[in-house]
């Protein structure tokens, strides 16, 4: 439309703004395409074992470990990953 000419000032401004927005979208789409073109990691379909321990820090460390476990479990559920708990040693003196 700009090359053809014959636009009033307002319409020309709108066309320039749209071109600017579309150029920004091109940059974003190119970033996404680069990620999609990366080769698949051969470990993507393999299982994982995650061990969460309270470590040093007493009760607060145990509370944090419990929160971390729940966070990972919810993340796995939202992404349709299977979660299997192999062993648990729960803290009976939880602070709430």
N, C-alpha and C positions, 0 to 999 in steps of 0.2 A: 504494500500500500504506500510505503514511503517512496519507493522507487517510481511508482506511477505518478505521484504528485497529485495536486488538485485537492489536498486536504486542508481544512481550516486548522487554525492553530490548536484548538482544543482537541480535535481528533488526532492530530499529529502527536500531541503530548501523550494521549492515551495509548497510541500505537508504540511509542518509545518506551513507556512504562511496561507495557505487556512484553516487549522484546527483552527488557531487562529481567523481568520475572522469569521468562522462559529460559534465558541464559543461565540463571541461577539453578533452575530445575535441571538443566542439562548437566551441570556440575554434580549435583546430588545423584542423579541417575547413573552417571559414569562411575561414581564411588561405589554404588550398589553393584553395578556390573562387574567391577574389578573384584569385589568380594565373591560374587557368584562364580566367577571364572577360576577361582583358586581350586587346585586339585583337592579331592576329598581325602581327609586324613584316614589312614587305614585303621586307626584305633577308635574311630567314632562309634562303631557298633559293638565294641567290646565292653565287658563288665568292669565295674570299679568297686573297690572296697574302701570305705571311708571310716577311719577310726577317730572318734572324738573323746578326748580325755580332759578331765578338769585340770590336772596339773597342779602347780603350786598356787596357793591363793585361798585354800579352804572353801568355805561355804559359797563365797562369791564366785569363785572359779567353777564350782559345781553348777551354780545357777546359770552362768554363762554357757557352760557346756550343754546344759539342757535346752537353753534358748537356741543355741547353734544347731543342735540336733533337729529341733522343730522347724527351724528355718530351712535346713537342707531337705527335710522330709516334705514340707509344703512346696518347695521349689520342684522337687522330683514329681510330686503329684500333679502339679500344674502343667508339667511338660510330658505327662504320661509315661514317666519312667517307673519301673518296678522297684519297690523298696522292700528289702528283706533284712530284718534286724537279726543279727547273728548272736549277740550277747548284750545284756544290759545290766548295769549296776546302778540302780537308782538311788538318789539322795533322799533319805526319809525325812530329814529336817529342813524342808524347803521354807524359805522366807517368802512371804507374799506381801 
